[in-house]
Amino acid sequence: MKDFKSADRIQDLQFFGEFGGVNPSITDSSTFTFLQAQTMSDVFEGKKEGCYLYARHWNPSNHYLSKALAQMEDTESALVTSSGMAAISSTIMQICQAGDEIVSSRTIYGGSYALLKNFLPKFGITTKFVNTTKPEEVANAVSKRTKLIYCETMSNPMLEITDIREMSKIAKANNCLLVVDNTFSPLIFTPAHLGADIVVHSLTKFINGMSDCVAGAVCASHEFINSLYEVSSGAAMLLGPVLDAHRSASILKNMRTLPIRMQQHARNALSLSEKLTADGYRIIYPGLANHPQHALIKEISHSKYGSGGLLVIDLKEKEKADRFMESMQEANVGYLAVSLGAYKTLFSAPGHSTSSEIPEEERTMMGLTHGLVRLSIGLDDNIDRTYQKMKHCLESVLAKNETNEL
């Protein structure tokens, strides 16, 4: 994959504060003044752009962060929202209407799955779920009613890699849009370069990286972003998923360290995956040679940022998975908590947490069993120390299980 200097783009961002501050001023206003009454009228009628009207529409702090995200994803424009789900739902509601259809990956975040499967049918929007690692399944599922194809670059929680290039070909051939969730892999992939029309993020995860806020983003063309914030018909304007200006300012500062953090997350995850695999455990990690899409990620990713900060370990049974997570928390490996992308390691069993919205029969089909533990590996400086702790936790859990069986 041609190297895209996303880190340089982040580093080169330059927004001065009101009094020459090295960080941009935070906009602590919900509404903005106009010097002329006609200008306000023109904004409402869509005749005038570039003016701040009301904080639900735009504010300078959100604008700064949106520009930074567009630079990172190399899209024309971007907007920020109050959560990742707000970004996804606003995008879909802007594109689809009653009678339309979506073709989606079957292995996606549980909240996204629930939105598509359970909520959108109330509005006459239906979804077909397919295996997007098999382009022929996607092509066969698309119909005349299909308005968009939806997938994740690195799927939650199975860490499957979808070839965005193939999805783009199918979307373009059928006159529909390709929406890609790049939450698990900022900087690793640049979906817009691979053919994605719209890129969505949960900024809550790696991009912010501190587990201290909830936020989302949509990165796309000027035309699409403008349509989302159109005063009388924009989904983001009318549904109101506005991000607080103080949070925007905080996330923008944290973006400055994202390239360094992503490299450390990936180094640590690869090290643990290799060691635990050598110990005989079943590990799912795209950076391992035995991963089904290992060759693909090397081909379409920016290798500098590795293969991501998440790994999955299969302990076969729910009881073992639960004891392993409890043992890791007691050993201060990290926290038994949902979410990911934090400075500290987070772990959960997605089969009965973040992916529980997916029916059990479908979870079984995709290999998402109750014995799987998803780990978002933190920024640990001594990863061998972390490995020794995890190894001890695993051995104690399995030894206890064998004792109980006797």
C-alpha positions in Angstrom: 0.0 0.0 0.0 1.4 3.4 -0.9 2.4 5.2 2.2 0.1 8.0 3.2 1.7 10.5 5.6 -1.2 10.8 8.0 1.1 11.4 10.9 2.6 14.4 9.1 -0.8 15.8 8.4 -1.7 15.6 12.1 1.6 17.1 13.1 1.1 20.0 10.6 -2.3 21.0 11.9 -2.0 24.6 13.1 -4.9 26.3 14.8 -4.0 29.4 16.9 -5.9 30.4 20.0 -7.6 33.7 20.4 -4.7 35.4 22.1 -1.9 33.5 20.3 -2.4 30.3 22.3 -0.8 27.2 20.9 -4.1 25.4 21.3 -7.2 26.8 19.7 -9.7 28.6 21.9 -12.7 26.6 23.2 -16.0 28.0 22.0 -18.1 28.4 25.1 -21.3 29.7 23.3 -24.5 28.0 22.2 -25.4 30.8 19.8 -23.6 33.3 17.6 -24.3 37.0 16.7 -24.9 38.4 13.2 -23.9 42.0 12.3 -26.7 42.2 9.7 -30.2 40.7 9.9 -30.1 39.7 6.2 -27.1 37.5 6.8 -29.1 35.4 9.3 -31.9 35.1 6.8 -29.5 34.0 4.1 -28.0 31.3 6.3 -31.5 29.8 7.1 -32.4 29.9 3.4 -29.2 28.2 2.4 -27.9 31.2 0.4 -24.9 31.8 2.7 -22.3 29.4 4.0 -19.4 29.8 6.4 -21.3 31.5 9.2 -21.7 30.1 12.7 -25.4 30.1 13.6 -26.1 27.8 16.5 -23.9 25.2 18.3 -26.1 22.3 17.1 -25.3 23.4 13.5 -21.6 24.2 13.8 -19.2 25.8 16.3 -15.5 26.6 15.9 -14.2 23.9 18.3 -16.1 21.2 16.4 -14.9 22.6 13.2 -11.2 22.4 14.2 -11.6 18.7 15.2 -13.5 18.0 12.0 -10.8 19.5 9.9 -8.2 17.4 11.7 -10.1 14.2 11.0 -10.6 15.0 7.4 -6.8 15.5 7.1 -6.2 12.1 8.8 -8.6 10.2 6.6 -7.8 12.3 3.5 -11.4 13.2 2.8 -12.7 16.5 1.6 -14.6 17.2 4.8 -15.8 15.7 8.2 -18.1 16.4 11.1 -18.1 15.3 14.7 -20.9 13.8 16.7 -21.8 13.0 20.3 -21.0 9.2 19.8 -20.0 6.7 17.2 -23.5 5.4 17.0 -24.7 9.0 16.3 -22.3 9.1 13.4 -23.5 5.8 12.0 -27.2 6.5 12.4 -27.0 10.0 11.1 -25.2 8.8 8.0 -27.6 6.0 7.3 -30.7 8.2 7.9 -29.3 10.8 5.5 -28.9 8.2 2.7 -31.8 5.9 3.2 -35.6 6.2 3.2 -38.5 3.8 3.4 -38.2 1.0 0.9 -34.4 1.1 0.7 -32.1 -1.7 1.6 -28.6 -2.0 3.1 -26.1 -4.8 2.6 -24.0 -5.1 5.7 -21.2 -7.2 7.1 -22.5 -9.8 9.5 -19.5 -9.3 11.9 -19.9 -5.7 13.1 -20.3 -4.0 16.5 -23.4 -5.2 18.3 -24.9 -1.7 18.5 -24.5 -1.2 14.8 -26.1 -4.7 14.2 -29.0 -3.8 16.5 -29.5 -0.5 14.6 -29.7 -2.2 11.3 -31.6 -5.3 12.4 -34.0 -4.0 15.0 -34.4 -0.2 14.7 -34.3 0.8 11.0 -37.1 -1.6 10.0 -39.4 0.7 11.9 -38.7 3.2 9.1 -39.1 0.7 6.3 -35.3 0.2 5.9 -34.1 -3.4 5.7 -30.7 -5.0 5.9 -29.1 -8.2 4.5 -26.2 -9.5 6.5 -23.4 -11.2 4.6 -19.8 -12.3 5.0 -17.9 -9.3 3.5 -14.6 -11.2 3.4 -16.3 -13.1 0.5 -17.0 -10.4 -2.2 -19.2 -12.8 -4.2 -21.7 -12.9 -1.3 -21.9 -9.2 -1.2 -22.4 -9.0 -5.0 -25.2 -11.6 -4.9 -26.9 -9.8 -2.0 -27.1 -6.4 -3.7 -30.4 -5.5 -5.4 -32.0 -2.5 -7.1 -33.2 -1.4 -3.6 -29.7 -1.4 -2.2 -28.6 2.2 -1.2 -25.4 1.4 0.7 -22.9 -1.3 1.6 -21.7 -1.2 5.2 -18.7 -2.8 6.7 -15.8 -2.4 9.1 -12.2 -2.4 8.0 -11.3 -4.6 11.0 -14.4 -6.3 12.3 -15.7 -6.2 15.9 -15.0 -8.6 17.6 -13.7 -11.3 15.2 -10.9 -9.1 13.7 -11.8 -10.1 10.1 -10.3 -7.8 7.4 -12.6 -6.7 4.6 -11.1 -5.9 1.2 -12.4 -2.4 0.8 -11.3 -2.3 -2.8 -13.6 -5.1 -3.7 -16.5 -3.6 -1.8 -16.0 -0.3 -3.7 -16.1 -2.1 -7.0 -19.4 -3.7 -6.1 -20.8 -0.4 -4.8 -19.9 1.5 -7.9 -21.2 -1.2 -10.2 -24.6 -1.0 -8.5 -24.8 2.8 -8.0 -24.7 2.6 -4.2 -22.5 4.1 -1.5 -19.8 2.3 0.5 -19.8 3.2 4.2 -16.8 2.0 6.2 -16.3 2.0 10.0 -12.6 2.5 10.7 -12.8 2.7 14.5 -10.5 -0.3 15.1 -7.8 0.8 12.7 -7.2 4.6 12.4 -3.9 5.3 10.5 -3.6 1.5 9.7 -6.1 1.9 6.9 -7.1 4.9 4.8 -10.5 3.6 3.5 -11.0 6.6 1.2 -7.9 5.6 -0.7 -9.3 2.1 -1.1 -12.7 3.3 -2.5 -14.9 4.1 0.5 -17.3 6.9 0.0 -17.9 7.6 3.7 -15.7 6.7 6.7 -17.2 6.7 10.2 -15.5 6.5 13.6 -16.2 6.1 17.2 -13.7 8.7 18.5 -14.3 7.2 22.0 -11.8 4.5 21.2 -8.2 4.8 19.8 -8.5 8.4 18.4 -9.2 9.9 21.9 -7.5 7.0 23.7 -8.3 8.0 27.3 -11.7 6.4 28.0 -12.9 9.8 29.3 -15.5 10.7 26.7 -17.9 9.5 24.0 -17.8 10.9 20.5 -18.0 10.0 16.8 -17.2 11.3 13.4 -18.2 11.1 9.7 -15.5 11.8 7.1 -16.7 12.2 3.5 -17.1 14.7 0.6 -18.0 18.3 1.1 -21.4 17.6 -0.5 -22.3 14.8 1.9 -21.1 16.6 5.0 -23.0 19.7 4.0 -26.2 17.7 3.5 -25.9 16.3 7.0 -25.9 19.8 8.4 -28.4 21.4 6.0 -30.8 23.4 8.3 -34.1 22.0 7.0 -33.2 18.4 6.0 -29.9 17.3 7.4 -29.9 14.3 9.7 -27.2 15.6 11.9 -28.9 19.0 12.2 -32.3 17.6 12.9 -31.5 14.6 15.1 -29.1 16.8 17.1 -26.1 14.6 17.9 -23.9 17.6 18.7 -20.6 17.1 20.4 -19.7 19.4 23.3 -17.0 22.0 22.4 -14.9 21.2 25.4 -14.8 17.5 24.4 -13.8 18.5 20.9 -10.9 20.5 22.2 -9.8 17.6 24.4 -10.0 15.0 21.6 -8.1 17.3 19.2 -5.2 17.5 21.7 -5.2 13.7 22.1 -5.0 13.2 18.3 -1.5 14.7 18.4 -0.2 11.5 20.0 -2.3 9.1 18.0 0.5 7.9 15.6 2.8 7.1 18.5 0.0 5.4 20.5 -1.1 3.3 17.5 2.4 1.9 17.0 2.8 1.0 20.6 -0.7 -0.7 20.8 0.2 -2.8 17.8 3.7 -3.7 19.0 2.3 -4.9 22.3 -0.6 -6.8 20.7 1.7 -8.6 18.3 4.1 -9.5 21.0 1.4 -11.0 23.2 -0.2 -12.8 20.3 3.0 -14.5 19.3 3.9 -15.5 22.8 0.4 -16.9 23.7 0.2 -18.7 20.3 3.5 -20.3 21.1 2.1 -21.4 24.4 -0.7 -23.3 22.6 -3.6 -20.9 23.0 -5.9 -20.1 20.0 -5.3 -16.4 19.3 -7.0 -14.3 16.7 -4.8 -11.4 15.5 -4.4 -10.1 12.0 -0.7 -9.8 12.5 -0.2 -13.5 12.9 0.6 -15.5 9.8 -2.2 -18.0 10.5 -4.9 -15.2 10.3 -7.1 -15.8 7.2 -6.6 -12.2 6.0 -2.9 -11.8 7.1 -1.7 -11.3 3.5 -4.6 -8.9 2.8 -3.8 -6.6 5.7 -0.1 -6.5 4.7 -1.3 -5.5 1.1 -3.8 -2.7 1.9 -2.6 -1.3 5.3 0.1 1.2 6.3 2.6 -1.3 7.7 4.2 1.4 10.0 1.2 1.1 12.3 1.1 -2.7 12.5 -2.0 -4.8 12.7 -3.9 -3.2 15.4 -4.2 -3.1 19.2 -6.8 -5.9 19.7 -6.5 -9.6 20.0 -9.0 -12.4 20.8 -8.3 -15.5 22.8 -10.6 -18.5 22.6 -11.0 -20.3 26.0 -13.9 -22.4 24.7 -16.2 -22.0 27.7 -17.9 -19.0 29.3 -16.8 -20.0 32.8 -13.1 -20.1 31.8 -13.4 -16.8 30.0 -15.1 -15.1 33.0 -12.5 -16.5 35.5 -9.6 -15.4 33.2 -10.9 -11.8 33.0 -11.5 -11.6 36.7 -8.0 -13.0 37.4 -6.4 -10.4 35.0 -8.2 -7.6 36.7 -7.0 -8.8 40.1 -3.4 -9.0 38.7 -3.7 -5.5 37.4 -3.3 -6.4 33.8 -6.2 -4.1 33.0 -9.9 -3.6 33.5 -12.8 -5.9 32.9 -14.7 -3.3 30.9 -16.3 -2.8 27.5 -14.8 -0.4 24.9 -11.2 -0.3 23.6 -8.3 1.8 22.4 -7.4 3.1 25.9 -4.0 3.6 27.5 -4.8 0.7 29.8 -5.7 -2.8 28.6 -9.4 -3.5 28.5 -11.1 -6.9 28.2 -14.5 -8.3 27.8 -16.3 -11.4 26.5 -18.2 -10.0 23.5 -20.5 -13.0 23.2 -22.4 -11.8 26.3 -21.6 -8.1 26.2 -20.9 -5.8 23.3 -22.1 -8.3 20.7 -25.0 -9.7 22.7 -27.5 -7.9 20.5 -26.7 -10.4 17.7 -28.9 -13.6 18.0 -27.0 -16.6 19.4 -27.6 -18.7 16.3 -25.9 -16.0 14.1 -23.1 -15.6 16.7 -22.4 -19.3 16.4 -22.3 -19.1 12.6 -19.6 -16.4 12.7 -17.6 -18.2 15.4 -18.5 -15.7 18.2 -18.8 -18.1 21.1 -19.1 -17.4 24.8 -15.5 -18.5 25.4 -14.0 -15.7 23.4 -12.2 -12.9 25.3 -11.5 -9.7 23.4 -8.5 -7.7 24.7 -7.7 -4.2 23.7 -4.0 -4.0 24.6 -2.8 -0.9 26.4 0.4 1.2 26.1 2.4 -1.0 28.5 6.1 -0.1 28.5 7.2 -3.6 29.6 5.0 -6.0 27.6 6.9 -9.1 28.7 5.9 -8.2 32.3 2.2 -8.1 31.0 2.7 -11.4 29.3 4.0 -13.1 32.4 0.9 -11.9 34.3 -1.5 -13.1 31.6 0.3 -16.4 31.4 0.0 -16.9 35.2 -3.7 -16.0 35.0 -4.3 -18.5 32.2 -2.5 -21.3 33.9 -4.3 -20.7 37.2 -7.7 -20.7 35.5 -7.0 -23.9 33.6 -5.5 -25.6 36.6 -8.5 -24.7 38.7 -10.8 -26.1 35.9 -8.9 -29.4 35.9 -9.2 -29.6 39.6 -12.9 -29.1 39.5 -13.3 -31.8 36.9 -11.5 -34.3 39.2 
